[in-house]
Amino acid sequence: MPVTAGQTALLYGVEGQLAVADTSLAKGQLGVLSDGDTVQLAGGEQGGRALLLAARPLKEPVARYGSFVMNTQQEIQQAIEDYQAGRF
């Protein structure tokens, strides 16, 4: 599969077993891939399926709490307060 070089790429195992480079990936596992322009996968004996995600790196801080994702803990707290007050 082609991937744009310089992007952050992740591979999530959806079904079965897969091999990427010299690493095995099973259902429910997440792999962070090294930089490159292609991803080569091989299925296990029963085959396998995976979700490949790739995007430009954010290069900014990330704060998270449950389903809230912001840049700072203060923004997380404000989002929680807004949600609880019905302003979200």
C-alpha atoms as one frame of an Amber mdcrd trajectory, in Angstrom:
protein
   0.000   0.000   0.000   1.385   3.444  -0.838   1.839   5.954   2.000   3.092
   9.517   1.650   6.616   9.759   3.065   6.803  11.986   6.135   3.322  11.107
   7.356   2.663   9.283  10.618   1.263   5.863   9.756  -0.566   3.413  12.033
  -1.787  -0.104  11.368  -4.648  -1.576  13.433  -5.360  -5.310  13.301  -9.050
  -5.923  12.555  -9.108  -9.659  11.908  -6.696 -12.592  11.881  -2.932 -12.205
  11.908  -0.651 -10.065   9.732   3.072  -9.583   9.333   4.560  -6.191   8.578
   8.343  -6.091   8.200   9.591  -8.492  10.898   6.699  -7.861  13.308   3.449
  -9.761  13.808   0.182  -7.859  14.254  -2.945  -9.546  15.651  -6.568  -8.468
  15.943  -6.867  -5.545  18.362  -3.204  -4.554  18.184  -1.944  -1.180  16.961
   1.398  -0.736  15.242   3.157   2.584  14.671   5.081   2.352  11.416   8.434
   3.904  10.616   8.732   6.521   7.867   8.595   5.327   4.279   6.456   5.400
   1.155   4.964   1.888   1.159   3.547  -0.646   3.615   3.918  -4.326   2.756
   1.707  -6.804   4.596   1.545 -10.590   4.635  -1.428 -12.503   6.023  -1.098
 -15.353   8.509  -2.387 -18.878   7.856  -6.004 -17.732   8.222  -5.345 -14.408
   6.496  -5.901 -11.063   8.133  -7.388  -7.607   7.756  -6.115  -4.278   9.035
  -6.934  -0.606   9.006  -4.121   1.611   7.722  -4.190   5.232   8.904  -1.744
   7.907   7.730  -1.674  11.680   8.146   0.640  14.634   8.589   2.006  14.836
  12.152   0.306  17.505  14.277   3.563  18.764  15.820   1.623  20.330  18.679
   0.739  19.199  22.194  -2.216  16.870  22.636  -4.265  16.525  25.821  -7.033
  13.943  26.068  -9.690  12.819  28.489 -12.284  10.274  27.392 -13.688  11.498
  24.094 -12.281  15.019  24.562  -9.082  15.871  22.687  -7.569  19.344  22.962
  -4.136  20.965  23.212  -4.038  21.669  26.969  -5.561  20.344  30.192  -7.209
  23.746  30.655  -9.000  23.332  27.305 -10.093  19.835  28.356 -11.537  21.204
  31.602 -13.378  23.972  29.720 -14.808  21.434  27.242 -16.060  19.252  30.119
 -17.674  22.254  31.793 -19.274  23.334  28.499 -20.594  19.822  27.927 -22.033
  19.566  31.426 -23.680  22.996  31.067 -25.260  22.057  27.718 -23.146  24.542
  25.719 -21.294  21.866  23.799
